[in-house]
Amino acid sequence: MADNSTTDTDSVITHIHEKETEKPKRSHEDEVRSAISLGNWARLRELSLLPGGFGEARVDAWMFLLNVPTKIVQPEHSDEANTEVEPHKDERQVGLDTDRSFVLYPVDKELSGTSKADLKAELHHIIVHVLRKRPTLSYFQGYHDVLSVLLLTFREHQDKVGDQFKDAFIDQLNTSAEKLSLHRLRDAMGPGLEPLVGLLRLVKQLLRAADPVYSKQLSSASPLPYFALSNLLTYFSHDVPTLPIIQHIFDYLLSRPPISIVYLTAALILVRKEEIQRLCDAGDEGMIHAYLCNFPDLIDSNTLPQTEQA
């Protein structure tokens, strides 16, 4: 006959062991910060695909991925600091573009104490800072769109942590803009567009490999997919309609090698095959370029029901 007291004791011990080993579920942001602390790029790539991307930990993740130190020490005595920096040749155009910025991504009313004029001045300062520090870089129209995403994202973060870290915020924002320009946007910041044309050729080759018939159809409208130039040039920031979506796209791209933007560009063209086919069936092949220049309708996956997210 079995000893009931022994059985009960075993059950209690098992229950206690399960409780002791049971860990509270970490939040999505905690998962992101854990991956950052471990230097786990593979995990960050996985997390970038989840609804909301890096979420509240976005600035921490972007700084890590751009190799921006959390504490930037400025030398007290520097010859550079005592030397008046020459204005960059493109500063006039910078002024014209920043004056008409924050239209696609309007200023959020929740950004405390920040007017659109304040943000335009900050954006202008960031761009001029990068160009004067790296005078061999050339400004391109659309660069302000990219850095406006960076500025608004960092601004959201600063509002949460408070003004006591304002100096660090400015240093980290300027350094992030510089790193993004050097390591992600450099192909667009040279004296000509030859590197961008090379990326367009890669997009064409990917389309041909994925769907030769569709690729031939597109080539009949344009020898190179020039309709994708804006996406490659501005990291999609010129055309994506809302800030949360473009932030999520940045999460995806920054956690992957720079060439990933070519693959994402090709993928977005491929998913529009049925729409392009309808244009061709209607005899409107001449509209292909104009149609693909417009971005497809996107929905932030954070707003979808859980069953659809899966």
Buried (B, 14 or more C-beta within 10 A) or exposed (E): EEEEEEEEEEEEEEEEEEEEEEEEEEEBBEBBBBBBEEEEBEBBBEBBEBBBBBBBBBBBBBBBBBEBEEEEEEEEEEEEEEEEEEEBEBBEBBEEBBEEBBEBBEBEEEBEEBEEEEBBEBBBBBBBBBBBBBEEBBBBBBBBBBBBBBBBBBBBBBBEEEEEEEEBBBBBBBBBBBBBBBEBBBBBBBEEBEBBBEBBEBBBEBBBEBBEEBBEBBBEBBEBBBBBBBBBBBBBBBBBEEBBBBBBBBBBBBBBEBEBBBBBBBEBBBEBBEEBEEBBEEEEBEBBBEBBBEBEEBEBBBEEEEEEEE
